[in-house]
């Protein structure tokens, strides 16, 4: 089965967190099934899941067919996906808000690759703009680079101010 990424699952770190949540949920399902067979009593509350983990679990298997082997397959599929997905790093001059992250990730998934994972970093010395690393390519649109590139023009610009 092909995995459809939820919009809030966009980085390698997010994948690690979702895999841990699915493992925890799989343990709970397994323990709950054993308790039902032995004690015929109601089981404990399931662990809380993020929206991304819930979406992936529902997408992977119907509600009534939850089993440990199926969760193992989902975890393996998620690990394989994270290992094989193309990766991009975007470095900004400040911490980006969630809305900006979503816009950038959706643009990357629409225009580059629907499976892409995007990591966000920040570096305050950039003074603004962004640096994008994708594969072996680095695209630097930072203000710092623009200022350094036109360092010879800077005194002339100041004279005209």
DSSP file (Angstrom, degrees, kcal/mol; ACC not computed):
  #  RESIDUE AA STRUCTURE BP1 BP2  ACC     N-H-->O    O-->H-N    N-H-->O    O-->H-N    TCO  KAPPA ALPHA  PHI   PSI    X-CA   Y-CA   Z-CA
    1    1 A X              0   0    0      0, 0.0     2,-0.3     0, 0.0    59,-0.0   0.000 360.0 360.0 360.0 137.6    0.0    0.0    0.0
    2    2 A X        -     0   0    0      1,-0.0     2,-0.4    58,-0.0    75,-0.0  -0.621 360.0-128.3 -83.5 137.0    1.3    3.5   -0.9
    3    3 A X        -     0   0    0     -2,-0.3     2,-0.6    74,-0.1    53,-0.1  -0.726  13.1-155.3 -89.0 129.8    1.6    6.0    1.9
    4    4 A X        -     0   0    0     -2,-0.4     2,-0.3    52,-0.1    55,-0.1  -0.928  21.9-131.2-101.3 119.8    0.0    9.4    1.5
    5    5 A X        -     0   0    0     -2,-0.6     2,-0.1   109,-0.2     5,-0.0  -0.524  13.3-127.7 -74.5 130.8    1.8   11.9    3.7
    6    6 A X    >   -     0   0    0     -2,-0.3     3,-1.7    46,-0.1    -1,-0.1  -0.434  27.4-113.4 -67.2 154.0   -0.3   14.2    5.9
    7    7 A X  T 3  S+     0   0    0      1,-0.3    -1,-0.1    -2,-0.1    98,-0.1   0.765 114.9  55.8 -65.0 -24.9    0.5   17.9    5.4
    8    8 A X  T 3  S+     0   0    0      1,-0.1     2,-0.7     2,-0.0    -1,-0.3   0.339  90.8  80.4 -91.5   9.3    1.9   18.2    8.9
    9    9 A X    <   +     0   0    0     -3,-1.7    -1,-0.1     1,-0.1     3,-0.0  -0.888  52.5 129.1-112.7  97.7    4.4   15.4    8.4
   10   10 A X        +     0   0    0     -2,-0.7   108,-3.8   107,-0.1     2,-0.3   0.505  48.3  60.5-133.5  -5.8    7.3   16.9    6.5
   11   11 A X  S  > S-     0   0    0    106,-0.2     4,-1.9    -3,-0.2   108,-0.1  -0.835  77.3-114.7-126.5 165.6   10.7   16.2    8.1
   12   12 A X  H  > S+     0   0    0     -2,-0.3     4,-2.0     1,-0.2     5,-0.1   0.878 118.5  54.2 -61.8 -38.1   12.8   13.3    8.9
   13   13 A X  H  > S+     0   0    0      1,-0.2     4,-2.2     2,-0.2    -1,-0.2   0.892 104.9  53.6 -63.3 -40.4   12.4   14.1   12.6
   14   14 A X  H  > S+     0   0    0      1,-0.2     4,-2.5     2,-0.2    -1,-0.2   0.902 106.9  52.7 -60.1 -40.7    8.6   14.1   12.2
   15   15 A X  H  X S+     0   0    0     -4,-1.9     4,-2.6     2,-0.2    -2,-0.2   0.919 107.4  51.1 -61.1 -44.0    8.9   10.6   10.7
   16   16 A X  H  X S+     0   0    0     -4,-2.0     4,-2.1     1,-0.2    -1,-0.2   0.919 111.5  47.8 -59.7 -43.8   10.9    9.4   13.7
   17   17 A X  H  X S+     0   0    0     -4,-2.2     4,-2.1     2,-0.2    -1,-0.2   0.907 112.2  48.7 -64.8 -42.2    8.3   10.7   16.1
   18   18 A X  H  X S+     0   0    0     -4,-2.5     4,-2.7     2,-0.2    -2,-0.2   0.898 109.4  52.6 -65.6 -40.3    5.4    9.2   14.1
   19   19 A X  H  X S+     0   0    0     -4,-2.6     4,-2.4     1,-0.2    -1,-0.2   0.916 109.4  49.4 -62.0 -42.2    7.2    5.8   14.0
   20   20 A X  H  X S+     0   0    0     -4,-2.1     4,-2.3     2,-0.2    -1,-0.2   0.902 111.4  49.6 -62.5 -40.4    7.6    5.9   17.8
   21   21 A X  H  X S+     0   0    0     -4,-2.1     4,-2.5     2,-0.2    -2,-0.2   0.915 110.9  48.9 -64.3 -42.7    3.9    6.8   18.2
   22   22 A X  H  X S+     0   0    0     -4,-2.7     4,-2.7     2,-0.2    -2,-0.2   0.903 110.8  50.9 -65.4 -40.2    2.8    3.9   16.0
   23   23 A X  H  X S+     0   0    0     -4,-2.4     4,-2.3     2,-0.2    -1,-0.2   0.930 111.6  47.8 -60.7 -45.0    5.1    1.5   17.9
   24   24 A X  H  X S+     0   0    0     -4,-2.3     4,-2.0     1,-0.2    -2,-0.2   0.915 113.4  47.4 -62.1 -43.3    3.5    2.7   21.2
   25   25 A X  H  X S+     0   0    0     -4,-2.5     4,-2.6     2,-0.2    -1,-0.2   0.884 109.5  53.5 -66.3 -39.3    0.0    2.3   19.8
   26   26 A X  H  X S+     0   0    0     -4,-2.7     4,-2.4     2,-0.2    -2,-0.2   0.908 108.4  50.0 -62.8 -42.0    0.8   -1.2   18.4
   27   27 A X  H  X S+     0   0    0     -4,-2.3     4,-2.8     2,-0.2     5,-0.2   0.919 111.0  49.8 -60.6 -43.0    2.0   -2.3   21.8
   28   28 A X  H  X S+     0   0    0     -4,-2.0     4,-2.7     2,-0.2    -2,-0.2   0.923 110.4  49.1 -63.1 -43.9   -1.2   -1.0   23.3
   29   29 A X  H  X S+     0   0    0     -4,-2.6     4,-2.1     2,-0.2    -1,-0.2   0.916 113.2  47.9 -60.7 -43.7   -3.3   -2.8   20.7
   30   30 A X  H  X S+     0   0    0     -4,-2.4     4,-1.9     2,-0.2    -2,-0.2   0.932 114.6  44.7 -63.3 -47.6   -1.4   -6.0   21.4
   31   31 A X  H  X S+     0   0    0     -4,-2.8     4,-2.5     1,-0.2    -2,-0.2   0.873 112.0  53.5 -65.2 -37.3   -1.7   -5.7   25.2
   32   32 A X  H  X S+     0   0    0     -4,-2.7     4,-2.2    -5,-0.2    -1,-0.2   0.894 107.5  50.7 -64.6 -40.7   -5.4   -4.8   24.9
   33   33 A X  H  X S+     0   0    0     -4,-2.1     4,-1.8     2,-0.2    -1,-0.2   0.893 111.2  48.2 -64.9 -40.1   -6.1   -7.9   22.8
   34   34 A X  H  X S+     0   0    0     -4,-1.9     4,-2.3     2,-0.2     5,-0.2   0.922 110.8  50.9 -66.1 -43.6   -4.4  -10.1   25.4
   35   35 A X  H  X>S+     0   0    0     -4,-2.5     4,-2.7     1,-0.2     5,-0.8   0.892 108.7  51.8 -61.7 -39.7   -6.3   -8.4   28.2
   36   36 A X  H  X5S+     0   0    0     -4,-2.2     4,-0.8     1,-0.2    -1,-0.2   0.890 111.6  46.8 -65.0 -38.8   -9.6   -8.9   26.5
   37   37 A X  H  <5S+     0   0    0     -4,-1.8    -2,-0.2    -5,-0.2    -1,-0.2   0.896 121.9  34.9 -68.7 -40.0   -8.9  -12.6   25.9
   38   38 A X  H  <5S+     0   0    0     -4,-2.3    -2,-0.2    -5,-0.1    -3,-0.2   0.944 133.8  18.2 -82.2 -51.8   -7.8  -13.3   29.5
   39   39 A X  H  <5S-     0   0    0     -4,-2.7    -3,-0.2    -5,-0.2    -2,-0.1   0.611  79.6-140.5-102.6 -13.9   -9.9  -11.0   31.7
   40   40 A X     << +     0   0    0     -5,-0.8     2,-0.2    -4,-0.8    -4,-0.2   0.769  62.7 129.6  55.2  25.2  -12.9  -10.1   29.4
   41   41 A X        -     0   0    0     -6,-0.6    -1,-0.2     1,-0.1    -2,-0.1  -0.668  69.5 -88.7-106.8 163.0  -12.6   -6.7   30.9
   42   42 A X        -     0   0    0     -2,-0.2    -1,-0.1    -3,-0.1     2,-0.1  -0.422  47.3-124.9 -68.9 145.9  -12.4   -3.3   29.2
   43   43 A X        -     0   0    0      1,-0.2     3,-0.1    -2,-0.1    -1,-0.1  -0.309  27.3 -89.6 -87.6 172.7   -8.9   -2.2   28.4
   44   44 A X        -     0   0    0      1,-0.2    -1,-0.2   -16,-0.1     2,-0.1  -0.162  57.0 -74.9 -74.1 173.5   -7.0    0.9   29.3
   45   45 A X        -     0   0    0      1,-0.1    -1,-0.2     3,-0.0     3,-0.1  -0.418  51.9-111.5 -69.6 143.1   -7.1    4.1   27.3
   46   46 A X        -     0   0    0      1,-0.1    -1,-0.1    -2,-0.1   -21,-0.1  -0.362  40.1 -92.8 -70.4 156.7   -5.0    4.1   24.1
   47   47 A X        -     0   0    0    -23,-0.1     2,-0.2     1,-0.1    -1,-0.1  -0.366  49.1 -98.3 -66.0 150.0   -1.9    6.3   24.0
   48   48 A X        -     0   0    0     -3,-0.1     2,-0.4    -2,-0.0    -1,-0.1  -0.470  42.5-158.1 -71.6 141.5   -2.5    9.8   22.5
   49   49 A X        -     0   0    0     -2,-0.2   -31,-0.1    -3,-0.1     2,-0.0  -0.901  15.3-117.6-121.2 148.0   -1.6   10.1   18.9
   50   50 A X     >  -     0   0    0     -2,-0.4     4,-2.5     1,-0.1     5,-0.2  -0.319  36.1-105.7 -72.3 166.0   -0.7   13.1   16.7
   51   51 A X  H  > S+     0   0    0      1,-0.2     4,-2.4     2,-0.2     5,-0.2   0.878 121.6  52.7 -61.5 -37.8   -2.9   13.9   13.8
   52   52 A X  H  > S+     0   0    0      2,-0.2     4,-2.3     1,-0.2    -1,-0.2   0.927 110.5  46.0 -65.6 -45.1   -0.3   12.6   11.4
   53   53 A X  H  > S+     0   0    0      2,-0.2     4,-2.4     1,-0.2     5,-0.2   0.917 113.5  49.5 -64.8 -43.2    0.0    9.2   13.2
   54   54 A X  H  X S+     0   0    0     -4,-2.5     4,-2.5     1,-0.2     5,-0.2   0.917 111.2  49.9 -60.2 -44.0   -3.7    8.8   13.4
   55   55 A X  H  X S+     0   0    0     -4,-2.4     4,-2.2    -5,-0.2    -2,-0.2   0.911 111.7  47.5 -62.1 -43.9   -4.1    9.6    9.7
   56   56 A X  H  X S+     0   0    0     -4,-2.3     4,-1.9     2,-0.2    -1,-0.2   0.891 112.3  49.1 -67.1 -39.3   -1.4    7.1    8.7
   57   57 A X  H  X S+     0   0    0     -4,-2.4     4,-2.1     2,-0.2    -2,-0.2   0.930 113.5  46.1 -65.8 -44.9   -2.9    4.3   10.9
   58   58 A X  H  < S+     0   0    0     -4,-2.5    -2,-0.2     1,-0.2    -1,-0.2   0.881 113.8  49.5 -64.7 -37.4   -6.4    4.8    9.5
   59   59 A X  H  < S+     0   0    0     -4,-2.2    -1,-0.2    -5,-0.2    -2,-0.2   0.853 112.1  49.1 -67.4 -35.3   -5.0    5.0    6.0
   60   60 A X  H  < S+     0   0    0     -4,-1.9     2,-0.3     1,-0.2    -2,-0.2   0.878 123.2   6.3 -76.8 -39.3   -3.0    1.7    6.5
   61   61 A X  S  < S-     0   0    0     -4,-2.1    -1,-0.2    -5,-0.1     5,-0.1  -0.999  76.4-103.3-149.2 146.4   -5.7   -0.5    8.0
   62   62 A X    >   -     0   0    0     -2,-0.3     3,-1.5     3,-0.1    -3,-0.1  -0.266  41.0-108.6 -64.3 157.6   -9.5   -0.4    8.7
   63   63 A X  G >  S+     0   0    0      1,-0.3     3,-0.6     2,-0.1    -1,-0.1   0.835 116.2  49.0 -56.6 -38.0  -10.5    0.1   12.3
   64   64 A X  G 3  S+     0   0    0      1,-0.2    -1,-0.3     0, 0.0    -2,-0.1   0.469 104.1  60.0 -86.8  -0.7  -11.7   -3.5   12.8
   65   65 A X  G <   +     0   0    0     -3,-1.5     2,-0.5     2,-0.0    -1,-0.2  -0.131  64.6 146.1-119.9  38.1   -8.6   -5.2   11.5
   66   66 A X    <   +     0   0    0     -3,-0.6     2,-0.3    -5,-0.1     3,-0.1  -0.639  18.9 158.5 -80.3 125.3   -5.8   -3.9   13.8
   67   67 A X     >  -     0   0    0     -2,-0.5     4,-2.0     1,-0.1     5,-0.2  -0.974  51.2-114.5-144.2 157.3   -3.1   -6.5   14.3
   68   68 A X  H  > S+     0   0    0     -2,-0.3     4,-2.4     1,-0.2     5,-0.2   0.911 114.7  52.0 -60.7 -45.2    0.5   -6.6   15.4
   69   69 A X  H  > S+     0   0    0      1,-0.2     4,-2.1     2,-0.2    -1,-0.2   0.891 108.7  52.2 -60.4 -35.5    1.8   -7.9   12.0
   70   70 A X  H  > S+     0   0    0      2,-0.2     4,-2.1     1,-0.2    -1,-0.2   0.902 109.5  48.3 -66.3 -39.8    0.0   -5.1   10.2
   71   71 A X  H  X S+     0   0    0     -4,-2.0     4,-2.8     2,-0.2    -1,-0.2   0.886 108.8  54.4 -66.1 -37.9    1.5   -2.5   12.5
   72   72 A X  H  X S+     0   0    0     -4,-2.4     4,-2.4     1,-0.2    -2,-0.2   0.903 108.6  49.1 -61.2 -40.2    4.9   -4.1   11.9
   73   73 A X  H  X S+     0   0    0     -4,-2.1     4,-2.6     2,-0.2    -2,-0.2   0.902 111.1  49.7 -64.4 -41.3    4.3   -3.6    8.1
   74   74 A X  H  X S+     0   0    0     -4,-2.1     4,-2.6     2,-0.2    -2,-0.2   0.927 111.3  48.3 -63.5 -45.0    3.3    0.0    8.6
   75   75 A X  H  X S+     0   0    0     -4,-2.8     4,-2.5     2,-0.2    -2,-0.2   0.917 112.9  48.2 -62.5 -43.5    6.4    0.7   10.7
   76   76 A X  H  X S+     0   0    0     -4,-2.4     4,-2.6    -5,-0.2    -1,-0.2   0.916 111.7  50.1 -62.2 -43.1    8.6   -0.9    8.1
   77   77 A X  H  X S+     0   0    0     -4,-2.6     4,-2.5     1,-0.2    -2,-0.2   0.901 111.5  48.4 -62.8 -40.9    6.9    1.0    5.3
   78   78 A X  H  X S+     0   0    0     -4,-2.6     4,-2.6     2,-0.2    -2,-0.2   0.911 112.1  48.5 -66.2 -42.1    7.4    4.3    7.2
   79   79 A X  H  X S+     0   0    0     -4,-2.5     4,-1.9     2,-0.2    -2,-0.2   0.914 113.4  47.3 -64.0 -42.0   11.1    3.6    7.9
   80   80 A X  H  X S+     0   0    0     -4,-2.6     4,-2.1     2,-0.2    -2,-0.2   0.910 111.7  51.1 -63.9 -41.9   11.6    2.7    4.2
   81   81 A X  H  X S+     0   0    0     -4,-2.5     4,-2.1     1,-0.2    -2,-0.2   0.936 110.7  47.9 -60.6 -47.4    9.8    5.8    3.1
   82   82 A X  H  < S+     0   0    0     -4,-2.6    -1,-0.2     1,-0.2    -2,-0.2   0.858 113.5  48.2 -63.6 -35.1   11.9    8.0    5.3
   83   83 A X  H  < S+     0   0    0     -4,-1.9    -1,-0.2    -5,-0.2    -2,-0.2   0.847 119.7  36.5 -73.6 -33.5   15.1    6.4    4.1
   84   84 A X  H  < S+     0   0    0     -4,-2.1    -2,-0.2    -5,-0.1    -1,-0.2   0.637  90.3 106.0 -96.7 -16.4   14.2    6.6    0.4
   85   85 A X  S  < S-     0   0    0     -4,-2.1    31,-0.1    -5,-0.2     2,-0.1  -0.349  78.2-106.9 -68.1 142.6   12.4   10.0    0.3
   86   86 A X        -     0   0    0      1,-0.0    31,-2.7    -2,-0.0     2,-0.4  -0.411  38.2-144.6 -65.5 146.4   14.3   12.9   -1.3
   87   87 A X  E     -a  117   0A   0     29,-0.2    48,-0.8    -2,-0.1     2,-0.4  -0.912  18.3-176.9-121.9 143.4   15.5   15.4    1.3
   88   88 A X  E     -aB 118 134A   0     29,-2.3    31,-2.9    -2,-0.4     2,-0.5  -0.987  11.8-152.6-134.7 143.9   15.7   19.2    1.2
   89   89 A X  E     -aB 119 133A   0     44,-2.6    44,-2.9    -2,-0.4     2,-0.5  -0.980   7.3-167.8-119.3 128.4   17.1   21.6    3.8
   90   90 A X  E     -aB 120 132A   0     29,-2.9    31,-2.4    -2,-0.5     2,-0.5  -0.967   3.8-165.2-115.8 120.8   15.8   25.2    4.0
   91   91 A X  E     -aB 121 131A   0     40,-3.0    40,-2.2    -2,-0.5     2,-0.2  -0.920  10.9-175.4-107.8 126.4   17.8   27.6    6.2
   92   92 A X  E     -aB 122 130A   0     29,-2.5    31,-2.7    -2,-0.5    38,-0.2  -0.716  37.6-113.9-116.4 166.8   16.1   30.9    7.0
   93   93 A X  S    S+     0   0    0     36,-0.9     2,-0.3    -2,-0.2    34,-0.2   0.605  99.5  15.6 -76.3 -12.6   17.2   34.0    8.9
   94   94 A X  S    S-     0   0    0     27,-0.2     2,-0.3    32,-0.1    -2,-0.1  -0.949 102.1 -71.8-150.9 166.5   14.7   33.4   11.7
   95   95 A X        -     0   0    0     -2,-0.3     2,-0.2    27,-0.1    27,-0.1  -0.486  55.3-129.7 -63.8 125.3   12.5   30.6   13.0
   96   96 A X        -     0   0    0     -2,-0.3    -1,-0.1    25,-0.1    24,-0.0  -0.550  17.1-118.8 -79.4 141.5    9.7   30.1   10.5
   97   97 A X     >  -     0   0    0     -2,-0.2     4,-2.1     1,-0.1     3,-0.4  -0.337  30.4-105.6 -70.5 162.0    6.1   30.1   11.7
   98   98 A X  H  > S+     0   0    0      1,-0.2     4,-2.5     2,-0.2     5,-0.2   0.846 119.3  57.8 -58.6 -36.5    4.1   26.9   11.1
   99   99 A X  H  > S+     0   0    0      1,-0.2     4,-2.0     2,-0.2    -1,-0.2   0.898 107.5  46.6 -63.9 -39.8    2.1   28.6    8.3
  100  100 A X  H  > S+     0   0    0     -3,-0.4     4,-2.6     2,-0.2     5,-0.2   0.904 110.9  52.8 -67.5 -41.3    5.3   29.4    6.3
  101  101 A X  H  X S+     0   0    0     -4,-2.1     4,-2.8     1,-0.2     5,-0.2   0.934 109.5  48.8 -58.4 -46.2    6.6   25.9    6.8
  102  102 A X  H  X S+     0   0    0     -4,-2.5     4,-2.7     1,-0.2    -1,-0.2   0.903 111.6  49.4 -62.1 -41.4    3.3   24.4    5.4
  103  103 A X  H  X S+     0   0    0     -4,-2.0     4,-2.2     2,-0.2    -1,-0.2   0.928 113.7  45.4 -63.5 -45.0    3.4   26.8    2.4
  104  104 A X  H  X S+     0   0    0     -4,-2.6     4,-2.4     2,-0.2    -2,-0.2   0.914 114.7  47.8 -65.9 -42.5    7.0   25.9    1.6
  105  105 A X  H  X S+     0   0    0     -4,-2.8     4,-2.7    -5,-0.2     5,-0.2   0.922 111.9  49.3 -65.1 -43.8    6.4   22.2    2.1
  106  106 A X  H  X S+     0   0    0     -4,-2.7     4,-1.8    -5,-0.2    -1,-0.2   0.893 111.6  49.8 -64.8 -37.5    3.3   22.2   -0.1
  107  107 A X  H  X S+     0   0    0     -4,-2.2     4,-2.9    -5,-0.2     5,-0.4   0.932 112.0  48.0 -63.9 -44.2    5.1   24.1   -2.8
  108  108 A X  H  X>S+     0   0    0     -4,-2.4     4,-2.5     1,-0.2     5,-1.7   0.906 113.0  47.7 -62.9 -41.8    8.0   21.6   -2.7
  109  109 A X  H  <5S+     0   0    0     -4,-2.7    -1,-0.2     3,-0.2    -2,-0.2   0.811 116.7  43.9 -70.3 -28.6    5.7   18.6   -2.8
  110  110 A X  H  <5S+     0   0    0     -4,-1.8    -2,-0.2    -5,-0.2    -1,-0.2   0.897 127.4  25.9 -79.9 -41.8    3.7   20.1   -5.7
  111  111 A X  H  <5S+     0   0    0     -4,-2.9    -3,-0.2    -5,-0.2    -2,-0.2   0.685 132.4  24.8-100.9 -21.2    6.7   21.3   -7.8
  112  112 A X  T  <5S-     0   0    0     -4,-2.5     2,-0.3    -5,-0.4    -3,-0.2   0.822 125.0 -29.4-108.8 -64.3    9.6   19.1   -6.9
  113  113 A X    > < -     0   0    0     -5,-1.7     3,-1.6   -27,-0.1    -1,-0.2  -0.921  41.0-137.9-160.8 130.2    8.5   15.7   -5.6
  114  114 A X  T 3  S+     0   0    0     -2,-0.3  -109,-0.2     1,-0.3    -5,-0.1   0.655 106.8  52.6 -67.5 -12.4    5.3   14.6   -3.7
  115  115 A X  T 3  S+     0   0    0     -6,-0.1    -1,-0.3  -111,-0.1    -6,-0.1   0.400  81.1 132.9 -99.3   2.5    7.5   12.4   -1.4
  116  116 A X    <   -     0   0    0     -3,-1.6     2,-0.4   -31,-0.1   -29,-0.2  -0.199  44.4-150.3 -64.8 142.3   10.0   15.1   -0.4
  117  117 A X  E     -a   87   0A   0    -31,-2.7   -29,-2.3   -35,-0.1     2,-0.5  -0.947  12.9-157.3-109.9 133.2   11.0   15.6    3.3
  118  118 A X  E     -a   88   0A   0   -108,-3.8     2,-0.4    -2,-0.4   -29,-0.2  -0.947   5.3-161.7-119.9 125.2   11.9   19.2    4.2
  119  119 A X  E     -a   89   0A   0    -31,-2.9   -29,-2.9    -2,-0.5     2,-0.5  -0.856  11.4-149.7-101.0 138.7   14.1   20.1    7.2
  120  120 A X  E     +a   90   0A   0     -2,-0.4     2,-0.3   -31,-0.2   -29,-0.2  -0.930  20.8 167.4-112.4 133.7   14.0   23.7    8.5
  121  121 A X  E     -a   91   0A   0    -31,-2.4   -29,-2.5    -2,-0.5     2,-0.4  -0.868  19.0-145.0-130.3 166.1   17.0   25.4   10.1
  122  122 A X  E     -a   92   0A   0     -2,-0.3     2,-0.3   -31,-0.2   -29,-0.2  -0.992  12.5-176.7-137.0 150.7   17.7   29.0   11.0
  123  123 A X    >   -     0   0    0    -31,-2.7     3,-1.8    -2,-0.4     5,-0.3  -0.893  12.0-161.0-144.8 107.1   20.8   31.1   11.1
  124  124 A X  G >  S+     0   0    0     -2,-0.3     3,-1.0     1,-0.3   -31,-0.1   0.681  86.7  70.5 -67.9 -17.1   20.5   34.6   12.3
  125  125 A X  G 3  S+     0   0    0      1,-0.2    -1,-0.3     2,-0.1   -32,-0.1   0.602  81.4  75.1 -76.1  -8.2   23.8   35.7   10.7
  126  126 A X  G <  S-     0   0    0     -3,-1.8    18,-1.8   -34,-0.2    17,-0.4   0.745  89.2-147.0 -72.0 -22.3   22.1   35.4    7.2
  127  127 A X    <   -     0   0    0     -3,-1.0     2,-0.2    -4,-0.2    -3,-0.1   0.425  62.5 -41.5  69.9   0.3   20.2   38.7    8.0
  128  128 A X  S    S+     0   0    0     -5,-0.3    15,-1.7     1,-0.1    16,-0.4  -0.732  99.5  74.1 134.2 176.7   17.3   37.4    6.0
  129  129 A X  S    S-     0   0    0     13,-0.3   -36,-0.9    -2,-0.2     2,-0.3  -0.454  72.8 -90.7  80.6-157.7   16.5   35.5    2.8
  130  130 A X  E     -B   92   0A   0     11,-0.3    11,-3.0   -38,-0.2     2,-0.4  -0.995  13.7-144.6-155.2 158.1   17.1   31.7    2.6
  131  131 A X  E     -BC  91 140A   0    -40,-2.2   -40,-3.0    -2,-0.3     2,-0.5  -0.998  20.4-161.5-123.3 128.7   19.5   29.0    1.6
  132  132 A X  E     -BC  90 139A   0      7,-2.8     7,-2.9    -2,-0.4     2,-0.5  -0.947   5.1-168.7-115.9 127.4   18.2   25.8    0.0
  133  133 A X  E     +BC  89 138A   0    -44,-2.9   -44,-2.6    -2,-0.5     2,-0.4  -0.970  15.2 163.3-114.2 122.6   20.1   22.6   -0.1
  134  134 A X  E >   -BC  88 137A   0      3,-2.3     3,-2.1    -2,-0.5     2,-0.2  -0.938  64.3 -43.3-142.0 114.9   18.7   19.8   -2.3
  135  135 A X  T 3  S-     0   0    0    -48,-0.8     0, 0.0    -2,-0.4     0, 0.0  -0.494 123.6 -24.1  64.1-128.7   20.9   16.9   -3.4
  136  136 A X  T 3  S+     0   0    0     -2,-0.2     2,-0.4    -3,-0.1    -1,-0.3   0.301 119.0  99.1 -96.8   9.1   24.3   18.3   -4.3
  137  137 A X  E <   -C  134   0A   0     -3,-2.1    -3,-2.3     2,-0.0     2,-0.4  -0.779  50.0-169.3-102.0 140.3   22.9   21.8   -5.1
  138  138 A X  E     -C  133   0A   0     -2,-0.4     2,-0.6    -5,-0.2    -5,-0.2  -0.993   1.8-168.7-126.2 123.3   23.0   24.8   -2.8
  139  139 A X  E     -C  132   0A   0     -7,-2.9    -7,-2.8    -2,-0.4     2,-0.7  -0.957   6.8-163.5-114.0 117.7   21.0   27.9   -3.7
  140  140 A X  E     +C  131   0A   0     -2,-0.6    -9,-0.2    -9,-0.2    -2,-0.0  -0.876  25.7 157.0-110.1 107.3   21.9   30.9   -1.6
  141  141 A X        +     0   0    0    -11,-3.0   -11,-0.3    -2,-0.7   -10,-0.2  -0.092  32.5 137.8-113.3  31.9   19.4   33.8   -1.6
  142  142 A X     >  -     0   0    0    -13,-0.3     4,-1.7     1,-0.1   -13,-0.3  -0.436  61.1-128.9 -79.5 153.5   20.5   35.2    1.7
  143  143 A X  H  > S+     0   0    0    -15,-1.7     4,-2.6   -17,-0.4     5,-0.2   0.858 108.7  60.7 -66.1 -35.4   20.9   38.9    2.3
  144  144 A X  H  > S+     0   0    0    -18,-1.8     4,-2.5   -16,-0.4    -1,-0.2   0.919 105.8  46.1 -59.6 -44.7   24.4   38.3    3.7
  145  145 A X  H  > S+     0   0    0      2,-0.2     4,-2.4     1,-0.2    -1,-0.2   0.890 111.6  52.1 -66.0 -39.2   25.5   36.8    0.4
  146  146 A X  H  X S+     0   0    0     -4,-1.7     4,-1.3     2,-0.2    -2,-0.2   0.896 111.3  46.8 -64.6 -39.6   24.0   39.6   -1.6
  147  147 A X  H  < S+     0   0    0     -4,-2.6     3,-0.3     2,-0.2    -2,-0.2   0.926 113.9  47.7 -67.1 -44.2   25.8   42.2    0.5
  148  148 A X  H >< S+     0   0    0     -4,-2.5     3,-1.1     1,-0.2    -2,-0.2   0.853 108.8  55.0 -65.6 -33.8   29.1   40.4    0.2
  149  149 A X  H 3< S+     0   0    0     -4,-2.4     3,-0.3     1,-0.3    -1,-0.2   0.810 115.3  38.2 -69.2 -28.9   28.6   40.0   -3.5
  150  150 A X  T >X S+     0   0    0     -4,-1.3     4,-1.0    -3,-0.3     3,-0.7  -0.068  75.6 125.4-112.0  33.2   28.2   43.7   -4.0
  151  151 A X  H <> S+     0   0    0     -3,-1.1     4,-0.6     1,-0.3     3,-0.3   0.818  72.6  55.7 -62.4 -30.8   30.8   44.8   -1.4
  152  152 A X  H 34 S+     0   0    0     -3,-0.3     4,-0.4     1,-0.2    -1,-0.3   0.800 107.9  48.6 -71.5 -28.0   32.6   47.0   -4.0
  153  153 A X  H <> S+     0   0    0     -3,-0.7     4,-2.2     1,-0.2    -1,-0.2   0.641  90.8  84.5 -84.3 -15.8   29.4   48.9   -4.8
  154  154 A X  H  X S+     0   0    0     -4,-1.0     4,-2.2    -3,-0.3     5,-0.2   0.905  88.0  47.3 -60.0 -48.5   28.6   49.5   -1.1
  155  155 A X  H  X S+     0   0    0     -4,-0.6     4,-1.9     1,-0.2    -1,-0.2   0.892 112.4  51.9 -61.2 -36.8   30.7   52.7   -0.6
  156  156 A X  H  > S+     0   0    0     -4,-0.4     4,-1.1     2,-0.2    -1,-0.2   0.905 109.0  49.5 -64.9 -40.7   29.3   54.1   -3.8
  157  157 A X  H  < S+     0   0    0     -4,-2.2     3,-0.4     1,-0.2     4,-0.4   0.902 109.7  51.9 -64.6 -40.8   25.8   53.5   -2.6
  158  158 A X  H >< S+     0   0    0     -4,-2.2     3,-1.0     1,-0.2    -1,-0.2   0.855 104.1  57.3 -65.4 -34.3   26.6   55.2    0.7
  159  159 A X  H 3< S+     0   0    0     -4,-1.9    -1,-0.2     1,-0.2    -2,-0.2   0.815 106.3  50.3 -64.9 -29.3   28.0   58.3   -1.1
  160  160 A X  T 3<        0   0    0     -4,-1.1    -1,-0.2    -3,-0.4    -2,-0.2   0.473 360.0 360.0 -88.1  -2.8   24.6   58.8   -2.9
  161  161 A X    <         0   0    0     -3,-1.0    -1,-0.2    -4,-0.4    -2,-0.1   0.473 360.0 360.0 -84.2 360.0   22.6   58.5    0.3
